[in-house]
Amino acid sequence: MQIERVEQSRRRWLPTAGIVASIGLGIWVGWTFANVGGFVEQIALWVGVLMAGFGGGRLFRRSLQSRRNRQR
């Protein structure tokens, strides 16, 4: 019994648009509101912004895939 090998693409990992936007928004919000609240509040804010960015990137990628599938 032979096992077929599926070659993985050697493309480098690139951040999605949602991740880049969330990082930029997180930096801006953290810089703007640095004096507001304590350290715990700032960490919670950054984590929320980054999680929203990861979710947004995933949704953006799925919409692109579904659009490509419709064109075929």
Stockholm file with secondary structure:
# STOCKHOLM 1.0

chainA/1-72         MQIERVEQSRRRWLPTAGIVASIGLGIWVGWTFANVGGFVEQIALWVGVLMAGFGGGRLFRRSLQSRRNRQR
#=GR chainA/1-72 SS CCCCCCCCCCCCCCCCHHHHHHHHHHHHHHHHTTTSSCHHHHHHHHHHHHHHHHHHHHHHHHHHHHHHHHHC
#=GC SS_cons        CCCCCCCCCCCCCCCCHHHHHHHHHHHHHHHHTTTSSCHHHHHHHHHHHHHHHHHHHHHHHHHHHHHHHHHC
//
